[in-house]
Amino acid sequence: MDKITLGVYKSFKNSGNRNHREKTKKQWCHYFLDLEDQSFHTEWISKFKALILKRNVFKKRKFICPECGLIFEGLVRKDSDSVECPECED
């Protein structure tokens, strides 16, 4: 299963429950996009795996092609990365 990591955050285990205890601790949660079925998933992870996954988080950025002027969105790991234009690739 190929995954694109969208975020790694601390969250309450019982965040969907309205009557949760006040002194509960937060746990690490991994938010990712599954490439096989194009769906969004979450999973609980350990703090060691969270450190590794936080380095591989993809960010959604807007780009403007200097040749054709097309505005498009792409997923990049850093702000300095760039994506090829989908119109100019052909």
Backbone as JSON Lines, residues from 0, in Angstrom:
{"i":0,"aa":"M","n":[0.85,-1.17,0.0],"ca":[0.0,0.0,0.0],"c":[0.9,1.24,0.0]}
{"i":1,"aa":"D","n":[0.79,2.05,-1.04],"ca":[1.55,3.29,-1.14],"c":[0.8,4.4,-0.43]}
{"i":2,"aa":"K","n":[1.53,5.17,0.38],"ca":[0.92,6.22,1.18],"c":[1.63,7.55,0.92]}
{"i":3,"aa":"I","n":[0.86,8.63,0.95],"ca":[1.41,9.97,0.96],"c":[1.04,10.58,2.31]}
{"i":4,"aa":"T","n":[2.04,10.9,3.11],"ca":[1.8,11.45,4.45],"c":[1.37,12.9,4.33]}
{"i":5,"aa":"L","n":[0.2,13.22,4.88],"ca":[-0.32,14.58,4.87],"c":[-0.08,15.3,6.18]}
{"i":6,"aa":"G","n":[0.05,14.54,7.27],"ca":[0.29,15.17,8.55],"c":[0.5,14.16,9.65]}
{"i":7,"aa":"V","n":[1.25,14.58,10.67],"ca":[1.47,13.77,11.87],"c":[1.23,14.71,13.04]}
{"i":8,"aa":"Y","n":[0.17,14.44,13.81],"ca":[-0.23,15.34,14.88],"c":[-0.54,14.55,16.14]}
{"i":9,"aa":"K","n":[-0.54,15.27,17.27],"ca":[-0.99,14.68,18.52],"c":[-2.48,14.93,18.66]}
{"i":10,"aa":"S","n":[-3.19,13.9,19.07],"ca":[-4.64,14.0,19.18],"c":[-5.1,13.12,20.34]}
{"i":11,"aa":"F","n":[-6.28,13.44,20.87],"ca":[-6.86,12.61,21.92],"c":[-7.39,11.32,21.32]}
{"i":12,"aa":"K","n":[-7.17,10.2,22.0],"ca":[-7.65,8.91,21.52],"c":[-9.17,8.88,21.44]}
{"i":13,"aa":"N","n":[-9.83,9.58,22.36],"ca":[-11.29,9.55,22.4],"c":[-11.87,10.89,21.97]}
{"i":14,"aa":"S","n":[-11.32,11.47,20.9],"ca":[-11.76,12.8,20.5],"c":[-13.17,12.8,19.93]}
{"i":15,"aa":"G","n":[-13.65,11.68,19.42],"ca":[-15.0,11.62,18.89],"c":[-16.05,11.42,19.96]}
{"i":16,"aa":"N","n":[-15.64,11.04,21.15],"ca":[-16.56,10.79,22.26],"c":[-16.82,12.1,22.99]}
{"i":17,"aa":"R","n":[-18.07,12.46,23.19],"ca":[-18.4,13.72,23.85],"c":[-18.15,13.68,25.35]}
{"i":18,"aa":"N","n":[-18.25,12.54,25.96],"ca":[-18.1,12.42,27.41],"c":[-16.75,11.8,27.76]}
{"i":19,"aa":"H","n":[-15.67,12.44,27.35],"ca":[-14.35,11.88,27.64],"c":[-13.8,12.45,28.94]}
{"i":20,"aa":"R","n":[-12.85,11.73,29.5],"ca":[-12.22,12.17,30.75],"c":[-11.34,13.38,30.49]}
{"i":21,"aa":"E","n":[-11.21,14.23,31.48],"ca":[-10.46,15.47,31.31],"c":[-8.95,15.25,31.29]}
{"i":22,"aa":"K","n":[-8.45,14.27,32.0],"ca":[-7.0,14.1,32.14],"c":[-6.44,13.02,31.21]}
{"i":23,"aa":"T","n":[-7.02,12.88,30.04],"ca":[-6.49,11.91,29.09],"c":[-5.28,12.49,28.38]}
{"i":24,"aa":"K","n":[-4.35,11.63,27.97],"ca":[-3.14,12.07,27.29],"c":[-3.34,12.01,25.78]}
{"i":25,"aa":"K","n":[-2.57,12.81,25.1],"ca":[-2.62,12.82,23.64],"c":[-1.71,11.74,23.08]}
{"i":26,"aa":"Q","n":[-2.08,11.2,21.92],"ca":[-1.3,10.2,21.23],"c":[-1.0,10.71,19.82]}
{"i":27,"aa":"W","n":[0.03,10.16,19.18],"ca":[0.39,10.56,17.83],"c":[-0.54,9.9,16.83]}
{"i":28,"aa":"C","n":[-0.99,10.68,15.86],"ca":[-1.9,10.2,14.82],"c":[-1.3,10.52,13.45]}
{"i":29,"aa":"H","n":[-1.37,9.58,12.54],"ca":[-0.8,9.71,11.19],"c":[-1.96,9.87,10.2]}
{"i":30,"aa":"Y","n":[-1.98,11.01,9.49],"ca":[-2.99,11.26,8.46],"c":[-2.33,11.05,7.11]}
{"i":31,"aa":"F","n":[-2.92,10.18,6.28],"ca":[-2.28,9.88,5.0],"c":[-3.32,9.62,3.92]}
{"i":32,"aa":"L","n":[-2.86,9.7,2.68],"ca":[-3.67,9.44,1.5],"c":[-3.19,8.14,0.89]}
{"i":33,"aa":"D","n":[-4.11,7.2,0.71],"ca":[-3.79,5.91,0.1],"c":[-3.86,6.05,-1.41]}
{"i":34,"aa":"L","n":[-2.79,5.72,-2.11],"ca":[-2.75,5.9,-3.56],"c":[-3.51,4.83,-4.31]}
{"i":35,"aa":"E","n":[-3.69,3.66,-3.73],"ca":[-4.38,2.58,-4.44],"c":[-5.86,2.87,-4.63]}
{"i":36,"aa":"D","n":[-6.55,3.27,-3.55],"ca":[-7.99,3.52,-3.67],"c":[-8.33,5.0,-3.54]}
{"i":37,"aa":"Q","n":[-7.32,5.89,-3.53],"ca":[-7.51,7.34,-3.49],"c":[-8.43,7.77,-2.35]}
{"i":38,"aa":"S","n":[-8.12,7.3,-1.14],"ca":[-8.94,7.65,0.02],"c":[-8.06,8.12,1.17]}
{"i":39,"aa":"F","n":[-8.67,8.88,2.08],"ca":[-7.99,9.45,3.23],"c":[-8.13,8.5,4.42]}
{"i":40,"aa":"H","n":[-7.02,8.27,5.16],"ca":[-7.03,7.36,6.3],"c":[-6.26,7.99,7.46]}
{"i":41,"aa":"T","n":[-6.52,7.48,8.66],"ca":[-5.75,7.84,9.85],"c":[-5.35,6.57,10.57]}
{"i":42,"aa":"E","n":[-4.25,6.66,11.31],"ca":[-3.82,5.53,12.13],"c":[-3.05,6.07,13.33]}
{"i":43,"aa":"W","n":[-3.11,5.34,14.44],"ca":[-2.37,5.7,15.65],"c":[-0.98,5.12,15.53]}
{"i":44,"aa":"I","n":[0.04,5.93,15.87],"ca":[1.42,5.48,15.72],"c":[2.2,5.78,17.0]}
{"i":45,"aa":"S","n":[3.38,5.18,17.1],"ca":[4.24,5.41,18.26],"c":[5.0,6.72,18.08]}
{"i":46,"aa":"K","n":[5.62,7.2,19.14],"ca":[6.35,8.47,19.06],"c":[7.61,8.33,18.22]}
{"i":47,"aa":"F","n":[8.17,7.13,18.13],"ca":[9.37,6.93,17.31],"c":[9.03,6.96,15.82]}
{"i":48,"aa":"K","n":[7.9,6.34,15.47],"ca":[7.46,6.36,14.08],"c":[7.01,7.77,13.68]}
{"i":49,"aa":"A","n":[6.48,8.54,14.64],"ca":[6.06,9.91,14.37],"c":[7.26,10.78,13.99]}
{"i":50,"aa":"L","n":[8.39,10.58,14.64],"ca":[9.6,11.34,14.3],"c":[10.05,11.08,12.87]}
{"i":51,"aa":"I","n":[9.95,9.84,12.44],"ca":[10.34,9.48,11.08],"c":[9.35,10.04,10.07]}
{"i":52,"aa":"L","n":[8.07,9.9,10.35],"ca":[7.05,10.34,9.4],"c":[6.96,11.86,9.28]}
{"i":53,"aa":"K","n":[7.32,12.58,10.34],"ca":[7.26,14.04,10.29],"c":[8.26,14.61,9.27]}
{"i":54,"aa":"R","n":[9.3,13.87,8.97],"ca":[10.28,14.33,7.98],"c":[9.79,14.13,6.55]}
{"i":55,"aa":"N","n":[8.77,13.28,6.35],"ca":[8.29,12.96,5.01],"c":[6.91,13.52,4.72]}
{"i":56,"aa":"V","n":[6.52,14.58,5.38],"ca":[5.18,15.15,5.19],"c":[5.14,15.92,3.87]}
{"i":57,"aa":"F","n":[4.09,15.68,3.07],"ca":[3.87,16.41,1.84],"c":[2.98,17.61,2.11]}
{"i":58,"aa":"K","n":[3.22,18.7,1.38],"ca":[2.42,19.91,1.51],"c":[1.8,20.23,0.16]}
{"i":59,"aa":"K","n":[0.59,20.75,0.18],"ca":[-0.11,21.13,-1.05],"c":[0.2,22.59,-1.36]}
{"i":60,"aa":"R","n":[0.81,22.85,-2.52],"ca":[1.22,24.19,-2.9],"c":[0.68,24.52,-4.3]}
{"i":61,"aa":"K","n":[0.48,25.82,-4.54],"ca":[0.07,26.3,-5.86],"c":[1.31,26.74,-6.63]}
{"i":62,"aa":"F","n":[1.34,26.4,-7.92],"ca":[2.45,26.74,-8.79],"c":[1.93,27.46,-10.02]}
{"i":63,"aa":"I","n":[2.75,28.32,-10.6],"ca":[2.44,29.01,-11.85],"c":[3.53,28.65,-12.85]}
{"i":64,"aa":"C","n":[3.12,28.14,-13.99],"ca":[4.07,27.76,-15.04],"c":[4.55,29.03,-15.75]}
{"i":65,"aa":"P","n":[5.87,29.26,-15.84],"ca":[6.36,30.47,-16.51],"c":[6.17,30.45,-18.03]}
{"i":66,"aa":"E","n":[6.03,29.26,-18.61],"ca":[5.9,29.16,-20.06],"c":[4.46,29.38,-20.53]}
{"i":67,"aa":"C","n":[3.5,28.67,-19.92],"ca":[2.12,28.76,-20.39],"c":[1.22,29.57,-19.45]}
{"i":68,"aa":"G","n":[1.69,29.9,-18.25],"ca":[0.91,30.7,-17.32],"c":[-0.18,29.95,-16.58]}
{"i":69,"aa":"L","n":[-0.16,28.62,-16.64],"ca":[-1.18,27.79,-15.98],"c":[-0.94,27.78,-14.47]}
{"i":70,"aa":"I","n":[-2.01,27.93,-13.7],"ca":[-1.94,27.82,-12.25],"c":[-2.43,26.42,-11.86]}
{"i":71,"aa":"F","n":[-1.6,25.65,-11.16],"ca":[-1.96,24.28,-10.78],"c":[-1.44,24.0,-9.39]}
{"i":72,"aa":"E","n":[-1.99,22.94,-8.77],"ca":[-1.59,22.54,-7.42],"c":[-0.78,21.26,-7.49]}
{"i":73,"aa":"G","n":[0.16,21.13,-6.56],"ca":[0.98,19.94,-6.5],"c":[1.39,19.64,-5.07]}
{"i":74,"aa":"L","n":[1.75,18.38,-4.82],"ca":[2.22,17.96,-3.5],"c":[3.74,17.93,-3.5]}
{"i":75,"aa":"V","n":[4.36,18.68,-2.59],"ca":[5.81,18.74,-2.48],"c":[6.21,18.54,-1.03]}
{"i":76,"aa":"R","n":[7.44,18.12,-0.81],"ca":[7.94,17.91,0.55],"c":[8.43,19.2,1.18]}
{"i":77,"aa":"K","n":[9.08,20.06,0.38],"ca":[9.63,21.32,0.89],"c":[9.13,22.46,0.02]}
{"i":78,"aa":"D","n":[9.24,23.68,0.54],"ca":[8.83,24.84,-0.24],"c":[9.76,25.08,-1.43]}
{"i":79,"aa":"S","n":[11.0,24.61,-1.32],"ca":[11.95,24.85,-2.4],"c":[11.77,23.87,-3.56]}
{"i":80,"aa":"D","n":[11.01,22.79,-3.38],"ca":[10.78,21.82,-4.45],"c":[9.81,22.41,-5.48]}
{"i":81,"aa":"S","n":[9.88,21.91,-6.7],"ca":[8.96,22.36,-7.74],"c":[8.38,21.14,-8.45]}
{"i":82,"aa":"V","n":[7.26,21.37,-9.13],"ca":[6.55,20.32,-9.84],"c":[6.47,20.73,-11.3]}
{"i":83,"aa":"E","n":[6.58,19.76,-12.21],"ca":[6.48,20.05,-13.63],"c":[5.04,20.38,-14.0]}
{"i":84,"aa":"C","n":[4.87,21.25,-14.95],"ca":[3.55,21.67,-15.41],"c":[2.85,20.5,-16.11]}
{"i":85,"aa":"P","n":[1.58,20.21,-15.79],"ca":[0.9,19.1,-16.46],"c":[0.61,19.38,-17.94]}
{"i":86,"aa":"E","n":[0.51,20.63,-18.35],"ca":[0.26,20.97,-19.75],"c":[1.53,20.93,-20.59]}
{"i":87,"aa":"C","n":[2.65,21.38,-20.01],"ca":[3.91,21.45,-20.77],"c":[4.67,20.13,-20.81]}
{"i":88,"aa":"E","n":[4.28,19.12,-20.02],"ca":[4.98,17.84,-20.0],"c":[4.86,17.11,-21.33]}
{"i":89,"aa":"D","n":[3.72,17.23,-22.0],"ca":[3.47,16.48,-23.24],"c":[4.33,16.88,-24.37]}
